[in-house]
Amino acid sequence: MTDSLQTFAANVRRIRQELGLTQDKLADAAGMHKTHVSKIERCLCEPGARTVAKLATGLGVSAGPMFSGIDGR
C-alpha cells in the first residue's frame, strides 16, 4: 500500500464524514456498491479514474480535494 493511496483513502473518508454521509449514502449517490466504498476507504483497492469521478459526484466535490496532500512523487 502506498502513501498516496492511504492519503487518498483518508481524504475520501474525511470529506464523507464532514458531509455527514454514511458509506451507504455515498455509495448510493455515487452509483457504487457500499462494499466498494468501504474497500477504497480501507485501502483494499486502488480506484481507477471512473471510480474517482463517481466518488467526486457522490461527494459533490471536484476530484481535487480527494488528492489533497499527494505530491505525485
CHARMM internal coordinates of N, CA and C (Angstrom, degrees):
IC EDIT
DIST 1 N 1 CA 1.4436
DIST 1 CA 1 C 1.5293
ANGL 1 N 1 CA 1 C 108.41
DIST 1 C 2 N 1.3128
ANGL 1 CA 1 C 2 N 115.88
DIHE 1 N 1 CA 1 C 2 N 133.80
DIST 2 N 2 CA 1.4554
ANGL 1 C 2 N 2 CA 120.22
DIHE 1 CA 1 C 2 N 2 CA -177.53
DIST 2 CA 2 C 1.5237
ANGL 2 N 2 CA 2 C 111.46
DIHE 1 C 2 N 2 CA 2 C -93.37
DIST 2 C 3 N 1.3200
ANGL 2 CA 2 C 3 N 114.80
DIHE 2 N 2 CA 2 C 3 N 158.71
DIST 3 N 3 CA 1.4641
ANGL 2 C 3 N 3 CA 119.50
DIHE 2 CA 2 C 3 N 3 CA 175.46
DIST 3 CA 3 C 1.5212
ANGL 3 N 3 CA 3 C 110.61
DIHE 2 C 3 N 3 CA 3 C -60.18
DIST 3 C 4 N 1.3374
ANGL 3 CA 3 C 4 N 116.66
DIHE 3 N 3 CA 3 C 4 N -37.47
DIST 4 N 4 CA 1.4658
ANGL 3 C 4 N 4 CA 120.81
DIHE 3 CA 3 C 4 N 4 CA 179.67
DIST 4 CA 4 C 1.5223
ANGL 4 N 4 CA 4 C 111.02
DIHE 3 C 4 N 4 CA 4 C -61.91
DIST 4 C 5 N 1.3213
ANGL 4 CA 4 C 5 N 116.88
DIHE 4 N 4 CA 4 C 5 N -42.78
DIST 5 N 5 CA 1.4598
ANGL 4 C 5 N 5 CA 120.44
DIHE 4 CA 4 C 5 N 5 CA 179.21
DIST 5 CA 5 C 1.5183
ANGL 5 N 5 CA 5 C 110.59
DIHE 4 C 5 N 5 CA 5 C -65.33
DIST 5 C 6 N 1.3215
ANGL 5 CA 5 C 6 N 117.08
DIHE 5 N 5 CA 5 C 6 N -41.59
DIST 6 N 6 CA 1.4658
ANGL 5 C 6 N 6 CA 120.87
DIHE 5 CA 5 C 6 N 6 CA 178.11
DIST 6 CA 6 C 1.5220
ANGL 6 N 6 CA 6 C 111.02
DIHE 5 C 6 N 6 CA 6 C -62.55
DIST 6 C 7 N 1.3270
ANGL 6 CA 6 C 7 N 116.60
DIHE 6 N 6 CA 6 C 7 N -42.31
DIST 7 N 7 CA 1.4661
ANGL 6 C 7 N 7 CA 120.65
DIHE 6 CA 6 C 7 N 7 CA 179.21
DIST 7 CA 7 C 1.5163
ANGL 7 N 7 CA 7 C 110.61
DIHE 6 C 7 N 7 CA 7 C -65.32
DIST 7 C 8 N 1.3342
ANGL 7 CA 7 C 8 N 116.87
DIHE 7 N 7 CA 7 C 8 N -44.02
DIST 8 N 8 CA 1.4624
ANGL 7 C 8 N 8 CA 120.64
DIHE 7 CA 7 C 8 N 8 CA 178.12
DIST 8 CA 8 C 1.5244
ANGL 8 N 8 CA 8 C 110.51
DIHE 7 C 8 N 8 CA 8 C -58.77
DIST 8 C 9 N 1.3239
ANGL 8 CA 8 C 9 N 116.50
DIHE 8 N 8 CA 8 C 9 N -48.63
DIST 9 N 9 CA 1.4709
ANGL 8 C 9 N 9 CA 121.66
DIHE 8 CA 8 C 9 N 9 CA -179.05
DIST 9 CA 9 C 1.5222
ANGL 9 N 9 CA 9 C 110.98
DIHE 8 C 9 N 9 CA 9 C -60.14
DIST 9 C 10 N 1.3317
ANGL 9 CA 9 C 10 N 116.64
DIHE 9 N 9 CA 9 C 10 N -44.13
DIST 10 N 10 CA 1.4669
ANGL 9 C 10 N 10 CA 120.97
DIHE 9 CA 9 C 10 N 10 CA 179.87
DIST 10 CA 10 C 1.5273
ANGL 10 N 10 CA 10 C 110.48
DIHE 9 C 10 N 10 CA 10 C -64.35
DIST 10 C 11 N 1.3297
ANGL 10 CA 10 C 11 N 117.23
DIHE 10 N 10 CA 10 C 11 N -38.48
DIST 11 N 11 CA 1.4671
ANGL 10 C 11 N 11 CA 120.46
DIHE 10 CA 10 C 11 N 11 CA 178.56
DIST 11 CA 11 C 1.5194
ANGL 11 N 11 CA 11 C 111.53
DIHE 10 C 11 N 11 CA 11 C -65.32
DIST 11 C 12 N 1.3273
ANGL 11 CA 11 C 12 N 116.72
DIHE 11 N 11 CA 11 C 12 N -43.79
DIST 12 N 12 CA 1.4726
ANGL 11 C 12 N 12 CA 120.01
DIHE 11 CA 11 C 12 N 12 CA 178.54
DIST 12 CA 12 C 1.5284
ANGL 12 N 12 CA 12 C 109.48
DIHE 11 C 12 N 12 CA 12 C -60.31
DIST 12 C 13 N 1.3140
ANGL 12 CA 12 C 13 N 117.11
DIHE 12 N 12 CA 12 C 13 N -47.26
DIST 13 N 13 CA 1.4642
ANGL 12 C 13 N 13 CA 121.46
DIHE 12 CA 12 C 13 N 13 CA -179.83
DIST 13 CA 13 C 1.5324
ANGL 13 N 13 CA 13 C 111.20
DIHE 12 C 13 N 13 CA 13 C -60.71
DIST 13 C 14 N 1.3378
ANGL 13 CA 13 C 14 N 116.18
DIHE 13 N 13 CA 13 C 14 N -46.18
DIST 14 N 14 CA 1.4663
ANGL 13 C 14 N 14 CA 121.05
DIHE 13 CA 13 C 14 N 14 CA -178.42
DIST 14 CA 14 C 1.5272
ANGL 14 N 14 CA 14 C 111.01
DIHE 13 C 14 N 14 CA 14 C -61.77
DIST 14 C 15 N 1.3251
ANGL 14 CA 14 C 15 N 116.55
DIHE 14 N 14 CA 14 C 15 N -47.73
DIST 15 N 15 CA 1.4686
ANGL 14 C 15 N 15 CA 120.24
DIHE 14 CA 14 C 15 N 15 CA -179.94
DIST 15 CA 15 C 1.5226
ANGL 15 N 15 CA 15 C 110.26
DIHE 14 C 15 N 15 CA 15 C -61.67
DIST 15 C 16 N 1.3241
ANGL 15 CA 15 C 16 N 115.89
DIHE 15 N 15 CA 15 C 16 N -45.07
DIST 16 N 16 CA 1.4744
ANGL 15 C 16 N 16 CA 120.22
DIHE 15 CA 15 C 16 N 16 CA 179.78
DIST 16 CA 16 C 1.5212
ANGL 16 N 16 CA 16 C 110.66
DIHE 15 C 16 N 16 CA 16 C -58.33
DIST 16 C 17 N 1.3204
ANGL 16 CA 16 C 17 N 116.10
DIHE 16 N 16 CA 16 C 17 N -46.52
DIST 17 N 17 CA 1.4637
ANGL 16 C 17 N 17 CA 120.42
DIHE 16 CA 16 C 17 N 17 CA -178.64
DIST 17 CA 17 C 1.5305
ANGL 17 N 17 CA 17 C 111.68
DIHE 16 C 17 N 17 CA 17 C -67.50
DIST 17 C 18 N 1.3277
ANGL 17 CA 17 C 18 N 117.28
DIHE 17 N 17 CA 17 C 18 N -38.98
DIST 18 N 18 CA 1.4672
ANGL 17 C 18 N 18 CA 120.62
DIHE 17 CA 17 C 18 N 18 CA 177.22
DIST 18 CA 18 C 1.5219
ANGL 18 N 18 CA 18 C 111.43
DIHE 17 C 18 N 18 CA 18 C -60.60
DIST 18 C 19 N 1.3201
ANGL 18 CA 18 C 19 N 115.88
DIHE 18 N 18 CA 18 C 19 N -33.01
DIST 19 N 19 CA 1.4623
ANGL 18 C 19 N 19 CA 120.97
DIHE 18 CA 18 C 19 N 19 CA 178.93
DIST 19 CA 19 C 1.5285
ANGL 19 N 19 CA 19 C 112.32
DIHE 18 C 19 N 19 CA 19 C -83.41
DIST 19 C 20 N 1.3201
ANGL 19 CA 19 C 20 N 117.00
DIHE 19 N 19 CA 19 C 20 N -4.96
DIST 20 N 20 CA 1.4606
ANGL 19 C 20 N 20 CA 121.14
DIHE 19 CA 19 C 20 N 20 CA 179.60
DIST 20 CA 20 C 1.5146
ANGL 20 N 20 CA 20 C 113.28
DIHE 19 C 20 N 20 CA 20 C 73.79
DIST 20 C 21 N 1.3285
ANGL 20 CA 20 C 21 N 116.36
DIHE 20 N 20 CA 20 C 21 N 26.20
DIST 21 N 21 CA 1.4637
ANGL 20 C 21 N 21 CA 120.71
DIHE 20 CA 20 C 21 N 21 CA -179.33
DIST 21 CA 21 C 1.5249
ANGL 21 N 21 CA 21 C 110.62
DIHE 20 C 21 N 21 CA 21 C -97.04
DIST 21 C 22 N 1.3102
ANGL 21 CA 21 C 22 N 115.85
DIHE 21 N 21 CA 21 C 22 N 141.55
DIST 22 N 22 CA 1.4561
ANGL 21 C 22 N 22 CA 120.72
DIHE 21 CA 21 C 22 N 22 CA 169.15
DIST 22 CA 22 C 1.5279
ANGL 22 N 22 CA 22 C 107.44
DIHE 21 C 22 N 22 CA 22 C -83.74
DIST 22 C 23 N 1.3197
ANGL 22 CA 22 C 23 N 115.92
DIHE 22 N 22 CA 22 C 23 N 168.07
DIST 23 N 23 CA 1.4647
ANGL 22 C 23 N 23 CA 118.83
DIHE 22 CA 22 C 23 N 23 CA 174.74
DIST 23 CA 23 C 1.5226
ANGL 23 N 23 CA 23 C 110.18
DIHE 22 C 23 N 23 CA 23 C -61.44
DIST 23 C 24 N 1.3227
ANGL 23 CA 23 C 24 N 117.44
DIHE 23 N 23 CA 23 C 24 N -36.78
DIST 24 N 24 CA 1.4677
ANGL 23 C 24 N 24 CA 121.49
DIHE 23 CA 23 C 24 N 24 CA 177.62
DIST 24 CA 24 C 1.5231
ANGL 24 N 24 CA 24 C 111.11
DIHE 23 C 24 N 24 CA 24 C -59.78
DIST 24 C 25 N 1.3340
ANGL 24 CA 24 C 25 N 116.43
DIHE 24 N 24 CA 24 C 25 N -47.63
DIST 25 N 25 CA 1.4689
ANGL 24 C 25 N 25 CA 121.11
DIHE 24 CA 24 C 25 N 25 CA -178.05
DIST 25 CA 25 C 1.5268
ANGL 25 N 25 CA 25 C 110.82
DIHE 24 C 25 N 25 CA 25 C -65.05
DIST 25 C 26 N 1.3393
ANGL 25 CA 25 C 26 N 116.27
DIHE 25 N 25 CA 25 C 26 N -41.65
DIST 26 N 26 CA 1.4629
ANGL 25 C 26 N 26 CA 118.97
DIHE 25 CA 25 C 26 N 26 CA 177.72
DIST 26 CA 26 C 1.5183
ANGL 26 N 26 CA 26 C 109.95
DIHE 25 C 26 N 26 CA 26 C -63.42
DIST 26 C 27 N 1.3083
ANGL 26 CA 26 C 27 N 117.02
DIHE 26 N 26 CA 26 C 27 N -44.74
DIST 27 N 27 CA 1.4655
ANGL 26 C 27 N 27 CA 120.66
DIHE 26 CA 26 C 27 N 27 CA -179.77
DIST 27 CA 27 C 1.5268
ANGL 27 N 27 CA 27 C 110.64
DIHE 26 C 27 N 27 CA 27 C -58.62
DIST 27 C 28 N 1.3162
ANGL 27 CA 27 C 28 N 117.22
DIHE 27 N 27 CA 27 C 28 N -44.89
DIST 28 N 28 CA 1.4668
ANGL 27 C 28 N 28 CA 120.82
DIHE 27 CA 27 C 28 N 28 CA 178.55
DIST 28 CA 28 C 1.5241
ANGL 28 N 28 CA 28 C 111.04
DIHE 27 C 28 N 28 CA 28 C -61.07
DIST 28 C 29 N 1.3390
ANGL 28 CA 28 C 29 N 116.59
DIHE 28 N 28 CA 28 C 29 N -46.57
DIST 29 N 29 CA 1.4647
ANGL 28 C 29 N 29 CA 121.17
DIHE 28 CA 28 C 29 N 29 CA -177.90
DIST 29 CA 29 C 1.5259
ANGL 29 N 29 CA 29 C 111.94
DIHE 28 C 29 N 29 CA 29 C -66.68
DIST 29 C 30 N 1.3244
ANGL 29 CA 29 C 30 N 116.30
DIHE 29 N 29 CA 29 C 30 N -29.25
DIST 30 N 30 CA 1.4638
ANGL 29 C 30 N 30 CA 120.99
DIHE 29 CA 29 C 30 N 30 CA -177.76
DIST 30 CA 30 C 1.5249
ANGL 30 N 30 CA 30 C 113.18
DIHE 29 C 30 N 30 CA 30 C -93.17
DIST 30 C 31 N 1.3339
ANGL 30 CA 30 C 31 N 117.18
DIHE 30 N 30 CA 30 C 31 N -7.09
DIST 31 N 31 CA 1.4612
ANGL 30 C 31 N 31 CA 120.00
DIHE 30 CA 30 C 31 N 31 CA -177.66
DIST 31 CA 31 C 1.5164
ANGL 31 N 31 CA 31 C 112.46
DIHE 30 C 31 N 31 CA 31 C 70.02
DIST 31 C 32 N 1.3416
ANGL 31 CA 31 C 32 N 114.65
DIHE 31 N 31 CA 31 C 32 N 37.96
DIST 32 N 32 CA 1.4607
ANGL 31 C 32 N 32 CA 120.93
DIHE 31 CA 31 C 32 N 32 CA -178.54
DIST 32 CA 32 C 1.5247
ANGL 32 N 32 CA 32 C 108.94
DIHE 31 C 32 N 32 CA 32 C -125.61
DIST 32 C 33 N 1.3130
ANGL 32 CA 32 C 33 N 116.48
DIHE 32 N 32 CA 32 C 33 N 169.18
DIST 33 N 33 CA 1.4535
ANGL 32 C 33 N 33 CA 121.03
DIHE 32 CA 32 C 33 N 33 CA 174.15
DIST 33 CA 33 C 1.5214
ANGL 33 N 33 CA 33 C 108.57
DIHE 32 C 33 N 33 CA 33 C -86.21
DIST 33 C 34 N 1.3260
ANGL 33 CA 33 C 34 N 116.93
DIHE 33 N 33 CA 33 C 34 N 143.81
DIST 34 N 34 CA 1.4643
ANGL 33 C 34 N 34 CA 120.29
DIHE 33 CA 33 C 34 N 34 CA -175.78
DIST 34 CA 34 C 1.5266
ANGL 34 N 34 CA 34 C 112.49
DIHE 33 C 34 N 34 CA 34 C -61.96
DIST 34 C 35 N 1.3183
ANGL 34 CA 34 C 35 N 117.88
DIHE 34 N 34 CA 34 C 35 N -29.76
DIST 35 N 35 CA 1.4665
ANGL 34 C 35 N 35 CA 118.76
DIHE 34 CA 34 C 35 N 35 CA 179.35
DIST 35 CA 35 C 1.5337
ANGL 35 N 35 CA 35 C 110.97
DIHE 34 C 35 N 35 CA 35 C -69.73
DIST 35 C 36 N 1.3173
ANGL 35 CA 35 C 36 N 117.10
DIHE 35 N 35 CA 35 C 36 N -28.38
DIST 36 N 36 CA 1.4616
ANGL 35 C 36 N 36 CA 120.05
DIHE 35 CA 35 C 36 N 36 CA 176.96
DIST 36 CA 36 C 1.5264
ANGL 36 N 36 CA 36 C 109.87
DIHE 35 C 36 N 36 CA 36 C -68.11
DIST 36 C 37 N 1.3215
ANGL 36 CA 36 C 37 N 117.25
DIHE 36 N 36 CA 36 C 37 N -43.36
DIST 37 N 37 CA 1.4695
ANGL 36 C 37 N 37 CA 121.07
DIHE 36 CA 36 C 37 N 37 CA 176.09
DIST 37 CA 37 C 1.5211
ANGL 37 N 37 CA 37 C 109.43
DIHE 36 C 37 N 37 CA 37 C -59.60
DIST 37 C 38 N 1.3138
ANGL 37 CA 37 C 38 N 117.08
DIHE 37 N 37 CA 37 C 38 N -45.42
DIST 38 N 38 CA 1.4613
ANGL 37 C 38 N 38 CA 121.51
DIHE 37 CA 37 C 38 N 38 CA 179.47
DIST 38 CA 38 C 1.5272
ANGL 38 N 38 CA 38 C 111.25
DIHE 37 C 38 N 38 CA 38 C -59.62
DIST 38 C 39 N 1.3206
ANGL 38 CA 38 C 39 N 116.79
DIHE 38 N 38 CA 38 C 39 N -44.53
DIST 39 N 39 CA 1.4659
ANGL 38 C 39 N 39 CA 120.80
DIHE 38 CA 38 C 39 N 39 CA -179.78
DIST 39 CA 39 C 1.5273
ANGL 39 N 39 CA 39 C 111.29
DIHE 38 C 39 N 39 CA 39 C -63.96
DIST 39 C 40 N 1.3196
ANGL 39 CA 39 C 40 N 117.18
DIHE 39 N 39 CA 39 C 40 N -38.20
DIST 40 N 40 CA 1.4610
ANGL 39 C 40 N 40 CA 120.75
DIHE 39 CA 39 C 40 N 40 CA 178.08
DIST 40 CA 40 C 1.5253
ANGL 40 N 40 CA 40 C 109.94
DIHE 39 C 40 N 40 CA 40 C -64.25
DIST 40 C 41 N 1.3181
ANGL 40 CA 40 C 41 N 116.92
DIHE 40 N 40 CA 40 C 41 N -46.75
DIST 41 N 41 CA 1.4615
ANGL 40 C 41 N 41 CA 121.00
DIHE 40 CA 40 C 41 N 41 CA -178.57
DIST 41 CA 41 C 1.5241
ANGL 41 N 41 CA 41 C 112.35
DIHE 40 C 41 N 41 CA 41 C -66.59
DIST 41 C 42 N 1.3228
ANGL 41 CA 41 C 42 N 117.73
DIHE 41 N 41 CA 41 C 42 N -24.53
DIST 42 N 42 CA 1.4708
ANGL 41 C 42 N 42 CA 121.05
DIHE 41 CA 41 C 42 N 42 CA 179.38
DIST 42 CA 42 C 1.5303
ANGL 42 N 42 CA 42 C 111.84
DIHE 41 C 42 N 42 CA 42 C -99.70
DIST 42 C 43 N 1.3126
ANGL 42 CA 42 C 43 N 116.74
DIHE 42 N 42 CA 42 C 43 N 11.13
DIST 43 N 43 CA 1.4732
ANGL 42 C 43 N 43 CA 123.19
DIHE 42 CA 42 C 43 N 43 CA 178.06
DIST 43 CA 43 C 1.5259
ANGL 43 N 43 CA 43 C 112.52
DIHE 42 C 43 N 43 CA 43 C 60.23
DIST 43 C 44 N 1.3061
ANGL 43 CA 43 C 44 N 117.51
DIHE 43 N 43 CA 43 C 44 N 32.32
DIST 44 N 44 CA 1.4574
ANGL 43 C 44 N 44 CA 120.61
DIHE 43 CA 43 C 44 N 44 CA 178.71
DIST 44 CA 44 C 1.5218
ANGL 44 N 44 CA 44 C 112.37
DIHE 43 C 44 N 44 CA 44 C -92.36
DIST 44 C 45 N 1.3291
ANGL 44 CA 44 C 45 N 116.06
DIHE 44 N 44 CA 44 C 45 N -8.60
DIST 45 N 45 CA 1.4555
ANGL 44 C 45 N 45 CA 120.23
DIHE 44 CA 44 C 45 N 45 CA 173.69
DIST 45 CA 45 C 1.5239
ANGL 45 N 45 CA 45 C 108.33
DIHE 44 C 45 N 45 CA 45 C -149.38
DIST 45 C 46 N 1.3058
ANGL 45 CA 45 C 46 N 115.17
DIHE 45 N 45 CA 45 C 46 N 154.38
DIST 46 N 46 CA 1.4576
ANGL 45 C 46 N 46 CA 121.53
DIHE 45 CA 45 C 46 N 46 CA -179.66
DIST 46 CA 46 C 1.5225
ANGL 46 N 46 CA 46 C 108.06
DIHE 45 C 46 N 46 CA 46 C -106.06
DIST 46 C 47 N 1.3343
ANGL 46 CA 46 C 47 N 117.84
DIHE 46 N 46 CA 46 C 47 N 112.24
DIST 47 N 47 CA 1.4607
ANGL 46 C 47 N 47 CA 120.26
DIHE 46 CA 46 C 47 N 47 CA -174.57
DIST 47 CA 47 C 1.5273
ANGL 47 N 47 CA 47 C 112.56
DIHE 46 C 47 N 47 CA 47 C -70.95
DIST 47 C 48 N 1.3182
ANGL 47 CA 47 C 48 N 114.71
DIHE 47 N 47 CA 47 C 48 N 143.42
DIST 48 N 48 CA 1.4537
ANGL 47 C 48 N 48 CA 121.50
DIHE 47 CA 47 C 48 N 48 CA 174.95
DIST 48 CA 48 C 1.5213
ANGL 48 N 48 CA 48 C 110.65
DIHE 47 C 48 N 48 CA 48 C -86.87
DIST 48 C 49 N 1.3021
ANGL 48 CA 48 C 49 N 116.10
DIHE 48 N 48 CA 48 C 49 N -178.84
DIST 49 N 49 CA 1.4588
ANGL 48 C 49 N 49 CA 122.08
DIHE 48 CA 48 C 49 N 49 CA -176.19
DIST 49 CA 49 C 1.5302
ANGL 49 N 49 CA 49 C 112.67
DIHE 48 C 49 N 49 CA 49 C -60.26
DIST 49 C 50 N 1.3147
ANGL 49 CA 49 C 50 N 117.73
DIHE 49 N 49 CA 49 C 50 N -42.19
DIST 50 N 50 CA 1.4760
ANGL 49 C 50 N 50 CA 120.08
DIHE 49 CA 49 C 50 N 50 CA 179.80
DIST 50 CA 50 C 1.5237
ANGL 50 N 50 CA 50 C 111.09
DIHE 49 C 50 N 50 CA 50 C -64.06
DIST 50 C 51 N 1.3186
ANGL 50 CA 50 C 51 N 116.23
DIHE 50 N 50 CA 50 C 51 N -39.69
DIST 51 N 51 CA 1.4603
ANGL 50 C 51 N 51 CA 120.12
DIHE 50 CA 50 C 51 N 51 CA 179.74
DIST 51 CA 51 C 1.5244
ANGL 51 N 51 CA 51 C 110.51
DIHE 50 C 51 N 51 CA 51 C -67.45
DIST 51 C 52 N 1.3253
ANGL 51 CA 51 C 52 N 116.93
DIHE 51 N 51 CA 51 C 52 N -40.42
DIST 52 N 52 CA 1.4647
ANGL 51 C 52 N 52 CA 120.70
DIHE 51 CA 51 C 52 N 52 CA 177.25
DIST 52 CA 52 C 1.5303
ANGL 52 N 52 CA 52 C 109.41
DIHE 51 C 52 N 52 CA 52 C -60.65
DIST 52 C 53 N 1.3252
ANGL 52 CA 52 C 53 N 116.84
DIHE 52 N 52 CA 52 C 53 N -42.84
DIST 53 N 53 CA 1.4633
ANGL 52 C 53 N 53 CA 120.73
DIHE 52 CA 52 C 53 N 53 CA 178.58
DIST 53 CA 53 C 1.5218
ANGL 53 N 53 CA 53 C 111.30
DIHE 52 C 53 N 53 CA 53 C -63.09
DIST 53 C 54 N 1.3274
ANGL 53 CA 53 C 54 N 117.07
DIHE 53 N 53 CA 53 C 54 N -40.51
DIST 54 N 54 CA 1.4692
ANGL 53 C 54 N 54 CA 120.69
DIHE 53 CA 53 C 54 N 54 CA 178.34
DIST 54 CA 54 C 1.5291
ANGL 54 N 54 CA 54 C 110.69
DIHE 53 C 54 N 54 CA 54 C -64.84
DIST 54 C 55 N 1.3366
ANGL 54 CA 54 C 55 N 116.40
DIHE 54 N 54 CA 54 C 55 N -42.28
DIST 55 N 55 CA 1.4614
ANGL 54 C 55 N 55 CA 119.64
DIHE 54 CA 54 C 55 N 55 CA 178.40
DIST 55 CA 55 C 1.5261
ANGL 55 N 55 CA 55 C 110.67
DIHE 54 C 55 N 55 CA 55 C -62.34
DIST 55 C 56 N 1.3222
ANGL 55 CA 55 C 56 N 116.83
DIHE 55 N 55 CA 55 C 56 N -43.42
DIST 56 N 56 CA 1.4613
ANGL 55 C 56 N 56 CA 120.57
DIHE 55 CA 55 C 56 N 56 CA 179.36
DIST 56 CA 56 C 1.5253
ANGL 56 N 56 CA 56 C 110.65
DIHE 55 C 56 N 56 CA 56 C -60.25
DIST 56 C 57 N 1.3236
ANGL 56 CA 56 C 57 N 116.15
DIHE 56 N 56 CA 56 C 57 N -43.73
DIST 57 N 57 CA 1.4632
ANGL 56 C 57 N 57 CA 120.32
DIHE 56 CA 56 C 57 N 57 CA 177.47
DIST 57 CA 57 C 1.5199
ANGL 57 N 57 CA 57 C 110.91
DIHE 56 C 57 N 57 CA 57 C -61.75
DIST 57 C 58 N 1.3079
ANGL 57 CA 57 C 58 N 116.66
DIHE 57 N 57 CA 57 C 58 N -46.45
DIST 58 N 58 CA 1.4599
ANGL 57 C 58 N 58 CA 120.83
DIHE 57 CA 57 C 58 N 58 CA -179.70
DIST 58 CA 58 C 1.5129
ANGL 58 N 58 CA 58 C 113.27
DIHE 57 C 58 N 58 CA 58 C -63.23
DIST 58 C 59 N 1.3265
ANGL 58 CA 58 C 59 N 116.25
DIHE 58 N 58 CA 58 C 59 N -33.36
DIST 59 N 59 CA 1.4651
ANGL 58 C 59 N 59 CA 121.32
DIHE 58 CA 58 C 59 N 59 CA 179.32
DIST 59 CA 59 C 1.5308
ANGL 59 N 59 CA 59 C 111.96
DIHE 58 C 59 N 59 CA 59 C -86.21
DIST 59 C 60 N 1.3223
ANGL 59 CA 59 C 60 N 116.37
DIHE 59 N 59 CA 59 C 60 N -14.28
DIST 60 N 60 CA 1.4610
ANGL 59 C 60 N 60 CA 120.17
DIHE 59 CA 59 C 60 N 60 CA -179.14
DIST 60 CA 60 C 1.5213
ANGL 60 N 60 CA 60 C 112.66
DIHE 59 C 60 N 60 CA 60 C 71.69
DIST 60 C 61 N 1.3303
ANGL 60 CA 60 C 61 N 116.30
DIHE 60 N 60 CA 60 C 61 N 32.33
DIST 61 N 61 CA 1.4672
ANGL 60 C 61 N 61 CA 121.74
DIHE 60 CA 60 C 61 N 61 CA 179.32
DIST 61 CA 61 C 1.5197
ANGL 61 N 61 CA 61 C 108.89
DIHE 60 C 61 N 61 CA 61 C -131.08
DIST 61 C 62 N 1.3385
ANGL 61 CA 61 C 62 N 115.49
DIHE 61 N 61 CA 61 C 62 N 166.70
DIST 62 N 62 CA 1.4612
ANGL 61 C 62 N 62 CA 118.20
DIHE 61 CA 61 C 62 N 62 CA 170.05
DIST 62 CA 62 C 1.5204
ANGL 62 N 62 CA 62 C 106.84
DIHE 61 C 62 N 62 CA 62 C -76.42
DIST 62 C 63 N 1.2995
ANGL 62 CA 62 C 63 N 116.99
DIHE 62 N 62 CA 62 C 63 N 168.70
DIST 63 N 63 CA 1.4647
ANGL 62 C 63 N 63 CA 119.97
DIHE 62 CA 62 C 63 N 63 CA -179.04
DIST 63 CA 63 C 1.5170
ANGL 63 N 63 CA 63 C 112.33
DIHE 62 C 63 N 63 CA 63 C -68.82
DIST 63 C 64 N 1.3196
ANGL 63 CA 63 C 64 N 117.85
DIHE 63 N 63 CA 63 C 64 N -23.29
DIST 64 N 64 CA 1.4545
ANGL 63 C 64 N 64 CA 122.28
DIHE 63 CA 63 C 64 N 64 CA -176.17
DIST 64 CA 64 C 1.5179
ANGL 64 N 64 CA 64 C 115.75
DIHE 63 C 64 N 64 CA 64 C -49.65
DIST 64 C 65 N 1.3312
ANGL 64 CA 64 C 65 N 119.39
DIHE 64 N 64 CA 64 C 65 N -50.47
DIST 65 N 65 CA 1.4577
ANGL 64 C 65 N 65 CA 119.90
DIHE 64 CA 64 C 65 N 65 CA -178.50
DIST 65 CA 65 C 1.5303
ANGL 65 N 65 CA 65 C 114.48
DIHE 64 C 65 N 65 CA 65 C -60.65
DIST 65 C 66 N 1.3174
ANGL 65 CA 65 C 66 N 117.16
DIHE 65 N 65 CA 65 C 66 N -25.35
DIST 66 N 66 CA 1.4555
ANGL 65 C 66 N 66 CA 119.32
DIHE 65 CA 65 C 66 N 66 CA 178.77
DIST 66 CA 66 C 1.5288
ANGL 66 N 66 CA 66 C 111.49
DIHE 65 C 66 N 66 CA 66 C -73.45
DIST 66 C 67 N 1.3415
ANGL 66 CA 66 C 67 N 116.37
DIHE 66 N 66 CA 66 C 67 N -18.33
DIST 67 N 67 CA 1.4623
ANGL 66 C 67 N 67 CA 121.79
DIHE 66 CA 66 C 67 N 67 CA -179.64
DIST 67 CA 67 C 1.5324
ANGL 67 N 67 CA 67 C 112.32
DIHE 66 C 67 N 67 CA 67 C -104.15
DIST 67 C 68 N 1.3085
ANGL 67 CA 67 C 68 N 116.60
DIHE 67 N 67 CA 67 C 68 N 7.89
DIST 68 N 68 CA 1.4631
ANGL 67 C 68 N 68 CA 120.47
DIHE 67 CA 67 C 68 N 68 CA 179.44
DIST 68 CA 68 C 1.5329
ANGL 68 N 68 CA 68 C 110.99
DIHE 67 C 68 N 68 CA 68 C -57.69
DIST 68 C 69 N 1.3238
ANGL 68 CA 68 C 69 N 116.01
DIHE 68 N 68 CA 68 C 69 N 130.94
DIST 69 N 69 CA 1.4504
ANGL 68 C 69 N 69 CA 120.29
DIHE 68 CA 68 C 69 N 69 CA 179.27
DIST 69 CA 69 C 1.5082
ANGL 69 N 69 CA 69 C 114.79
DIHE 68 C 69 N 69 CA 69 C 89.24
DIST 69 C 70 N 1.3337
ANGL 69 CA 69 C 70 N 117.60
DIHE 69 N 69 CA 69 C 70 N 0.03
DIST 70 N 70 CA 1.4600
ANGL 69 C 70 N 70 CA 121.78
DIHE 69 CA 69 C 70 N 70 CA 178.53
DIST 70 CA 70 C 1.5235
ANGL 70 N 70 CA 70 C 107.18
DIHE 69 C 70 N 70 CA 70 C -102.96
DIST 70 C 71 N 1.3226
ANGL 70 CA 70 C 71 N 116.90
DIHE 70 N 70 CA 70 C 71 N 120.39
DIST 71 N 71 CA 1.4646
ANGL 70 C 71 N 71 CA 119.74
DIHE 70 CA 70 C 71 N 71 CA -175.75
DIST 71 CA 71 C 1.5207
ANGL 71 N 71 CA 71 C 113.69
DIHE 70 C 71 N 71 CA 71 C -97.40
DIST 71 C 72 N 1.3124
ANGL 71 CA 71 C 72 N 119.18
DIHE 71 N 71 CA 71 C 72 N -5.71
DIST 72 N 72 CA 1.4499
ANGL 71 C 72 N 72 CA 122.38
DIHE 71 CA 71 C 72 N 72 CA 174.78
DIST 72 CA 72 C 1.5226
ANGL 72 N 72 CA 72 C 115.55
DIHE 71 C 72 N 72 CA 72 C 82.11
DIST 72 C 73 N 1.3106
ANGL 72 CA 72 C 73 N 116.72
DIHE 72 N 72 CA 72 C 73 N 9.02
DIST 73 N 73 CA 1.4763
ANGL 72 C 73 N 73 CA 118.88
DIHE 72 CA 72 C 73 N 73 CA 179.25
DIST 73 CA 73 C 1.4945
ANGL 73 N 73 CA 73 C 111.62
DIHE 72 C 73 N 73 CA 73 C -91.70
END
COOR INIT
IC SEED 1 N 1 CA 1 C
IC BUILD
